[in-house]
């Protein structure tokens, strides 16, 4: 059964292929949102987001902000690599014993101590995983490590899901990847610790990679050669649109747990694909599942209002 020859009758891109592209494209939107969510969940550039300073026991309370007058005499200034001077994010002057008020004389300006807790500048983000789990100063490497773990997940997903899809089918693996992504990404928004957060991000990354691969391949394998390149590029563009949607949502949602939940829960709609999304005809033929391949081909022909010669369908039977 030569599917390329059959496509000459079905058409390189008809209503059937368009529907498959739309279904696969919706999945790519969700994958695109997850792929770059680290920018908003674990932002690491303190010149742009969530700059922190020490919580000063003598001066801070539940209502004080990042910028307070006492910061100038309670926190030493440091100069960054760009020559900008700002309050130290990791140190403050030691409070003189017995001086429990907030004043210049209450601090020993010849000795600094490490922060025990932090006050955050929140004009861009109200909460991030970095601020909630205090992944700063001596722990700042954890944030970079978490982002690296995410990319390792992408690597594992690319290698693992692609191999499994060749054995068990594009649709089956795509459904599995979408379910894993849903569970792990929703779980991320409830992570009780940074270790659990990083583990769930690893799983999410692997699932996103698998979802992109299988959805991309499944859609493109239904397209004729004359339209295949443009359709493949469209799938890439749709993935990038998901990244743009993430940025739009993040502009209005400044709390990381809420943001992750908002971009994760809607992907539950992918579960219904089990009843609507067809398996790749090319994969079915390669596995000798000719009856199922024939059913999908006839369905595609009906949707495209064309007929496929019977001898092409009997060729391998």
Secondary structure as a PSIPRED ss2 file (coil, helix, strand):
# PSIPRED VFORMAT (PSIPRED V4.0)

   1 X C   1.000  0.000  0.000
   2 X C   1.000  0.000  0.000
   3 X H   0.000  1.000  0.000
   4 X H   0.000  1.000  0.000
   5 X H   0.000  1.000  0.000
   6 X H   0.000  1.000  0.000
   7 X H   0.000  1.000  0.000
   8 X H   0.000  1.000  0.000
   9 X H   0.000  1.000  0.000
  10 X H   0.000  1.000  0.000
  11 X C   1.000  0.000  0.000
  12 X C   1.000  0.000  0.000
  13 X C   1.000  0.000  0.000
  14 X C   1.000  0.000  0.000
  15 X H   0.000  1.000  0.000
  16 X H   0.000  1.000  0.000
  17 X H   0.000  1.000  0.000
  18 X H   0.000  1.000  0.000
  19 X H   0.000  1.000  0.000
  20 X H   0.000  1.000  0.000
  21 X H   0.000  1.000  0.000
  22 X H   0.000  1.000  0.000
  23 X H   0.000  1.000  0.000
  24 X H   0.000  1.000  0.000
  25 X H   0.000  1.000  0.000
  26 X H   0.000  1.000  0.000
  27 X H   0.000  1.000  0.000
  28 X H   0.000  1.000  0.000
  29 X H   0.000  1.000  0.000
  30 X H   0.000  1.000  0.000
  31 X H   0.000  1.000  0.000
  32 X H   0.000  1.000  0.000
  33 X H   0.000  1.000  0.000
  34 X H   0.000  1.000  0.000
  35 X H   0.000  1.000  0.000
  36 X C   1.000  0.000  0.000
  37 X C   1.000  0.000  0.000
  38 X H   0.000  1.000  0.000
  39 X H   0.000  1.000  0.000
  40 X H   0.000  1.000  0.000
  41 X H   0.000  1.000  0.000
  42 X C   1.000  0.000  0.000
  43 X C   1.000  0.000  0.000
  44 X C   1.000  0.000  0.000
  45 X C   1.000  0.000  0.000
  46 X C   1.000  0.000  0.000
  47 X C   1.000  0.000  0.000
  48 X C   1.000  0.000  0.000
  49 X C   1.000  0.000  0.000
  50 X C   1.000  0.000  0.000
  51 X C   1.000  0.000  0.000
  52 X E   0.000  0.000  1.000
  53 X E   0.000  0.000  1.000
  54 X E   0.000  0.000  1.000
  55 X C   1.000  0.000  0.000
  56 X C   1.000  0.000  0.000
  57 X C   1.000  0.000  0.000
  58 X C   1.000  0.000  0.000
  59 X C   1.000  0.000  0.000
  60 X C   1.000  0.000  0.000
  61 X C   1.000  0.000  0.000
  62 X C   1.000  0.000  0.000
  63 X C   1.000  0.000  0.000
  64 X C   1.000  0.000  0.000
  65 X C   1.000  0.000  0.000
  66 X C   1.000  0.000  0.000
  67 X C   1.000  0.000  0.000
  68 X C   1.000  0.000  0.000
  69 X C   1.000  0.000  0.000
  70 X C   1.000  0.000  0.000
  71 X H   0.000  1.000  0.000
  72 X H   0.000  1.000  0.000
  73 X H   0.000  1.000  0.000
  74 X H   0.000  1.000  0.000
  75 X C   1.000  0.000  0.000
  76 X C   1.000  0.000  0.000
  77 X E   0.000  0.000  1.000
  78 X E   0.000  0.000  1.000
  79 X E   0.000  0.000  1.000
  80 X C   1.000  0.000  0.000
  81 X C   1.000  0.000  0.000
  82 X C   1.000  0.000  0.000
  83 X C   1.000  0.000  0.000
  84 X C   1.000  0.000  0.000
  85 X E   0.000  0.000  1.000
  86 X E   0.000  0.000  1.000
  87 X E   0.000  0.000  1.000
  88 X C   1.000  0.000  0.000
  89 X C   1.000  0.000  0.000
  90 X C   1.000  0.000  0.000
  91 X E   0.000  0.000  1.000
  92 X E   0.000  0.000  1.000
  93 X E   0.000  0.000  1.000
  94 X E   0.000  0.000  1.000
  95 X E   0.000  0.000  1.000
  96 X C   1.000  0.000  0.000
  97 X C   1.000  0.000  0.000
  98 X C   1.000  0.000  0.000
  99 X C   1.000  0.000  0.000
 100 X C   1.000  0.000  0.000
 101 X C   1.000  0.000  0.000
 102 X C   1.000  0.000  0.000
 103 X C   1.000  0.000  0.000
 104 X H   0.000  1.000  0.000
 105 X H   0.000  1.000  0.000
 106 X H   0.000  1.000  0.000
 107 X E   0.000  0.000  1.000
 108 X E   0.000  0.000  1.000
 109 X E   0.000  0.000  1.000
 110 X E   0.000  0.000  1.000
 111 X E   0.000  0.000  1.000
 112 X E   0.000  0.000  1.000
 113 X E   0.000  0.000  1.000
 114 X E   0.000  0.000  1.000
 115 X C   1.000  0.000  0.000
 116 X C   1.000  0.000  0.000
 117 X C   1.000  0.000  0.000
 118 X E   0.000  0.000  1.000
 119 X E   0.000  0.000  1.000
 120 X E   0.000  0.000  1.000
 121 X C   1.000  0.000  0.000
 122 X C   1.000  0.000  0.000
 123 X C   1.000  0.000  0.000
 124 X C   1.000  0.000  0.000
 125 X C   1.000  0.000  0.000
 126 X C   1.000  0.000  0.000
 127 X E   0.000  0.000  1.000
 128 X C   1.000  0.000  0.000
 129 X H   0.000  1.000  0.000
 130 X H   0.000  1.000  0.000
 131 X H   0.000  1.000  0.000
 132 X H   0.000  1.000  0.000
 133 X C   1.000  0.000  0.000
 134 X C   1.000  0.000  0.000
 135 X C   1.000  0.000  0.000
 136 X C   1.000  0.000  0.000
 137 X H   0.000  1.000  0.000
 138 X H   0.000  1.000  0.000
 139 X H   0.000  1.000  0.000
 140 X H   0.000  1.000  0.000
 141 X H   0.000  1.000  0.000
 142 X H   0.000  1.000  0.000
 143 X H   0.000  1.000  0.000
 144 X H   0.000  1.000  0.000
 145 X H   0.000  1.000  0.000
 146 X H   0.000  1.000  0.000
 147 X H   0.000  1.000  0.000
 148 X H   0.000  1.000  0.000
 149 X H   0.000  1.000  0.000
 150 X H   0.000  1.000  0.000
 151 X H   0.000  1.000  0.000
 152 X H   0.000  1.000  0.000
 153 X H   0.000  1.000  0.000
 154 X H   0.000  1.000  0.000
 155 X H   0.000  1.000  0.000
 156 X H   0.000  1.000  0.000
 157 X H   0.000  1.000  0.000
 158 X H   0.000  1.000  0.000
 159 X H   0.000  1.000  0.000
 160 X H   0.000  1.000  0.000
 161 X H   0.000  1.000  0.000
 162 X H   0.000  1.000  0.000
 163 X H   0.000  1.000  0.000
 164 X H   0.000  1.000  0.000
 165 X H   0.000  1.000  0.000
 166 X H   0.000  1.000  0.000
 167 X H   0.000  1.000  0.000
 168 X H   0.000  1.000  0.000
 169 X C   1.000  0.000  0.000
 170 X H   0.000  1.000  0.000
 171 X H   0.000  1.000  0.000
 172 X H   0.000  1.000  0.000
 173 X H   0.000  1.000  0.000
 174 X H   0.000  1.000  0.000
 175 X H   0.000  1.000  0.000
 176 X H   0.000  1.000  0.000
 177 X H   0.000  1.000  0.000
 178 X H   0.000  1.000  0.000
 179 X H   0.000  1.000  0.000
 180 X H   0.000  1.000  0.000
 181 X H   0.000  1.000  0.000
 182 X H   0.000  1.000  0.000
 183 X H   0.000  1.000  0.000
 184 X H   0.000  1.000  0.000
 185 X H   0.000  1.000  0.000
 186 X H   0.000  1.000  0.000
 187 X H   0.000  1.000  0.000
 188 X H   0.000  1.000  0.000
 189 X C   1.000  0.000  0.000
 190 X C   1.000  0.000  0.000
 191 X C   1.000  0.000  0.000
 192 X C   1.000  0.000  0.000
 193 X C   1.000  0.000  0.000
 194 X H   0.000  1.000  0.000
 195 X H   0.000  1.000  0.000
 196 X H   0.000  1.000  0.000
 197 X H   0.000  1.000  0.000
 198 X H   0.000  1.000  0.000
 199 X H   0.000  1.000  0.000
 200 X H   0.000  1.000  0.000
 201 X H   0.000  1.000  0.000
 202 X H   0.000  1.000  0.000
 203 X H   0.000  1.000  0.000
 204 X H   0.000  1.000  0.000
 205 X H   0.000  1.000  0.000
 206 X H   0.000  1.000  0.000
 207 X H   0.000  1.000  0.000
 208 X H   0.000  1.000  0.000
 209 X H   0.000  1.000  0.000
 210 X H   0.000  1.000  0.000
 211 X H   0.000  1.000  0.000
 212 X H   0.000  1.000  0.000
 213 X H   0.000  1.000  0.000
 214 X H   0.000  1.000  0.000
 215 X H   0.000  1.000  0.000
 216 X H   0.000  1.000  0.000
 217 X H   0.000  1.000  0.000
 218 X H   0.000  1.000  0.000
 219 X H   0.000  1.000  0.000
 220 X H   0.000  1.000  0.000
 221 X C   1.000  0.000  0.000
 222 X C   1.000  0.000  0.000
 223 X C   1.000  0.000  0.000
 224 X C   1.000  0.000  0.000
 225 X H   0.000  1.000  0.000
 226 X H   0.000  1.000  0.000
 227 X H   0.000  1.000  0.000
 228 X H   0.000  1.000  0.000
 229 X H   0.000  1.000  0.000
 230 X H   0.000  1.000  0.000
 231 X H   0.000  1.000  0.000
 232 X H   0.000  1.000  0.000
 233 X H   0.000  1.000  0.000
 234 X H   0.000  1.000  0.000
 235 X H   0.000  1.000  0.000
 236 X H   0.000  1.000  0.000
 237 X H   0.000  1.000  0.000
 238 X H   0.000  1.000  0.000
 239 X H   0.000  1.000  0.000
 240 X H   0.000  1.000  0.000
 241 X H   0.000  1.000  0.000
 242 X H   0.000  1.000  0.000
 243 X H   0.000  1.000  0.000
 244 X H   0.000  1.000  0.000
 245 X H   0.000  1.000  0.000
 246 X H   0.000  1.000  0.000
 247 X H   0.000  1.000  0.000
 248 X H   0.000  1.000  0.000
 249 X H   0.000  1.000  0.000
 250 X H   0.000  1.000  0.000
 251 X H   0.000  1.000  0.000
 252 X H   0.000  1.000  0.000
 253 X C   1.000  0.000  0.000
 254 X C   1.000  0.000  0.000
 255 X E   0.000  0.000  1.000
 256 X H   0.000  1.000  0.000
 257 X H   0.000  1.000  0.000
 258 X H   0.000  1.000  0.000
 259 X H   0.000  1.000  0.000
 260 X H   0.000  1.000  0.000
 261 X H   0.000  1.000  0.000
 262 X H   0.000  1.000  0.000
 263 X H   0.000  1.000  0.000
 264 X H   0.000  1.000  0.000
 265 X H   0.000  1.000  0.000
 266 X H   0.000  1.000  0.000
 267 X H   0.000  1.000  0.000
 268 X H   0.000  1.000  0.000
 269 X H   0.000  1.000  0.000
 270 X H   0.000  1.000  0.000
 271 X H   0.000  1.000  0.000
 272 X H   0.000  1.000  0.000
 273 X H   0.000  1.000  0.000
 274 X H   0.000  1.000  0.000
 275 X H   0.000  1.000  0.000
 276 X H   0.000  1.000  0.000
 277 X C   1.000  0.000  0.000
 278 X C   1.000  0.000  0.000
 279 X C   1.000  0.000  0.000
 280 X C   1.000  0.000  0.000
 281 X H   0.000  1.000  0.000
 282 X H   0.000  1.000  0.000
 283 X H   0.000  1.000  0.000
 284 X H   0.000  1.000  0.000
 285 X H   0.000  1.000  0.000
 286 X H   0.000  1.000  0.000
 287 X C   1.000  0.000  0.000
 288 X C   1.000  0.000  0.000
 289 X C   1.000  0.000  0.000
 290 X H   0.000  1.000  0.000
 291 X H   0.000  1.000  0.000
 292 X H   0.000  1.000  0.000
 293 X H   0.000  1.000  0.000
 294 X H   0.000  1.000  0.000
 295 X H   0.000  1.000  0.000
 296 X H   0.000  1.000  0.000
 297 X H   0.000  1.000  0.000
 298 X H   0.000  1.000  0.000
 299 X H   0.000  1.000  0.000
 300 X H   0.000  1.000  0.000
 301 X H   0.000  1.000  0.000
 302 X H   0.000  1.000  0.000
 303 X H   0.000  1.000  0.000
 304 X C   1.000  0.000  0.000
 305 X C   1.000  0.000  0.000
 306 X C   1.000  0.000  0.000
 307 X C   1.000  0.000  0.000
 308 X C   1.000  0.000  0.000
 309 X C   1.000  0.000  0.000
 310 X H   0.000  1.000  0.000
 311 X H   0.000  1.000  0.000
 312 X H   0.000  1.000  0.000
 313 X H   0.000  1.000  0.000
 314 X H   0.000  1.000  0.000
 315 X C   1.000  0.000  0.000
 316 X C   1.000  0.000  0.000
 317 X C   1.000  0.000  0.000
